[in-house]
Amino acid sequence: AYSASLNDSLETPTIDLGEGSEKYVSAMIWFGIDGPADYAALEINISGEWKTLETFPEDNGDYSEEYQDADDNGWLYIESDVSEYEGDASFRVRFVSDTYTQYDGLYVDDFIYFRKDPLVERAFESKF
């Protein structure tokens, strides 16, 4: 179980997001937390200011395994579009708890930043 009145985070090193669109971060998460009083937030830091991208759990339950999209082991895939951001950034998953009920906690794995570059259309000329 985690501590009461917790406000802790796991942070990435600085990542150059570059320019353009189709940029995302994703992770696998597993949680057993007393939501919504206890929650986790995926946040981005641009120029020293943290902004929330996603929060969980939602209203679907306090355990990730209760969610329809969870895999057989209770892990959920989360993905957040960060296309509006450019340049250097860091990310964190911040976990906050109140003073009442504590469950199993929050686990994060496979945190990834990736781009989906648009396909370049090419004109082909066929000669027969």
Beta strands, then each sheet from edge to edge (+ up, - down):
strand 1: 7-11
strand 2: 15-16
strand 3: 23-32
strand 4: 39-46
strand 5: 49-56
strand 6: 76-81
strand 7: 88-96
strand 8: 105-115
sheet 1: 1+ 7- 2+
sheet 2: 1+ 7- 4+ 5-
sheet 3: 6+ 3- 8+
end
